[in-house]
Amino acid sequence: MPASRAPFEEIVTFAYTFDGYEVLGMERCATLANEAMSAFGRDRSLPNDLDSLRACLFFEARRWIVLEREPDIRSRLYVDALLERIAERAEALSDGGEALPLA
């Protein structure tokens, strides 16, 4: 798993290890991701469950690949926050303090 502030290429590679469209469906994934990004912009809140976080990261990777550029500063702060929360949730869900495999 890449650290926050990792090159965006590394983040995209990791994000694509979880197919949010397959898990949630395209429309539900997009709705979740857009609502989560708006909430983060308002009050820095993020989803708590790992699948939602991974779906949001997947969608952000897709968003910026489709736009054919890297995220702007505000979006990059959101992506970095997603990565940090994913790492926190994976650690909290692991047994014996050993991190869960994320890819």
C-alpha positions as CSV (number, residue, x, y, z in Angstrom):
1,M,0.0,0.0,0.0
2,P,1.4,3.4,-0.9
3,A,1.9,6.1,1.7
4,S,0.0,9.3,1.5
5,R,1.9,11.7,-0.8
6,A,3.2,8.8,-2.9
7,P,3.4,9.4,-6.6
8,F,0.0,9.3,-8.1
9,E,1.0,6.4,-10.4
10,E,1.6,4.2,-7.3
11,I,-1.8,5.2,-5.9
12,V,-3.6,4.3,-9.1
13,T,-1.9,0.9,-9.2
14,F,-3.0,0.3,-5.6
15,A,-6.5,1.7,-6.1
16,Y,-7.1,-0.7,-9.0
17,T,-6.6,-3.7,-6.8
18,F,-10.2,-3.1,-5.6
19,D,-12.8,-2.7,-8.3
20,G,-15.4,-0.5,-6.8
21,Y,-17.6,-1.0,-9.8
22,E,-17.6,-4.7,-9.4
23,V,-18.2,-4.6,-5.6
24,L,-20.8,-1.8,-5.5
25,G,-22.0,-1.3,-9.1
26,M,-21.0,1.7,-11.2
27,E,-23.8,4.1,-10.1
28,R,-23.6,3.2,-6.4
29,C,-19.8,3.6,-6.4
30,A,-20.0,7.0,-8.1
31,T,-22.7,8.2,-5.7
32,L,-20.7,7.0,-2.7
33,A,-17.5,8.6,-4.0
34,N,-19.0,11.9,-4.9
35,E,-20.9,12.2,-1.6
36,A,-17.7,11.2,0.4
37,M,-15.7,13.8,-1.5
38,S,-18.3,16.5,-0.8
39,A,-18.4,15.6,2.9
40,F,-14.6,15.7,3.1
41,G,-14.7,19.2,1.6
42,R,-17.3,20.3,4.1
43,D,-15.9,18.9,7.4
44,R,-13.0,16.5,6.6
45,S,-15.2,13.4,7.3
46,L,-14.6,10.1,5.6
47,P,-16.4,6.8,5.5
48,N,-15.4,4.4,8.2
49,D,-15.7,1.0,6.5
50,L,-12.8,-0.4,4.4
51,D,-14.9,-1.3,1.3
52,S,-16.3,2.2,1.1
53,L,-12.9,3.8,1.5
54,R,-11.4,1.5,-1.1
55,A,-14.3,2.2,-3.5
56,C,-13.8,6.0,-3.0
57,L,-10.1,5.6,-3.8
58,F,-10.8,3.5,-6.8
59,F,-13.3,6.1,-8.1
60,E,-10.8,8.9,-7.6
61,A,-8.1,7.0,-9.5
62,R,-10.6,6.5,-12.3
63,R,-11.8,10.1,-12.2
64,W,-8.2,11.5,-12.8
65,I,-7.3,8.8,-15.3
66,V,-10.3,9.8,-17.4
67,L,-9.4,13.5,-17.0
68,E,-5.9,12.5,-18.2
69,R,-4.1,14.5,-15.5
70,E,-3.1,14.3,-11.8
71,P,-5.4,15.5,-9.0
72,D,-5.4,19.2,-8.1
73,I,-4.3,20.2,-4.6
74,R,-7.7,19.9,-3.0
75,S,-8.4,16.5,-4.6
76,R,-4.9,15.3,-3.7
77,L,-5.5,16.1,0.0
78,Y,-8.7,14.0,-0.2
79,V,-6.8,11.1,-1.9
80,D,-4.1,11.3,0.8
81,A,-6.7,11.3,3.6
82,L,-8.3,8.2,2.0
83,L,-5.0,6.4,2.0
84,E,-4.4,7.3,5.6
85,R,-7.8,6.1,6.7
86,I,-7.5,2.9,4.7
87,A,-4.2,2.1,6.5
88,E,-5.9,2.9,9.8
89,R,-8.9,0.7,9.1
90,A,-6.8,-2.2,7.8
91,E,-4.7,-2.1,10.9
92,A,-7.7,-1.9,13.2
93,L,-9.3,-4.9,11.5
94,S,-6.2,-7.1,11.6
95,D,-5.6,-9.9,14.1
96,G,-2.6,-9.7,16.4
97,G,-1.6,-6.3,15.1
98,E,-0.6,-7.8,11.7
99,A,-1.9,-5.7,8.8
100,L,-4.5,-7.2,6.5
101,P,-3.5,-7.7,2.9
102,L,-4.9,-4.9,0.8
103,A,-4.0,-6.1,-2.6
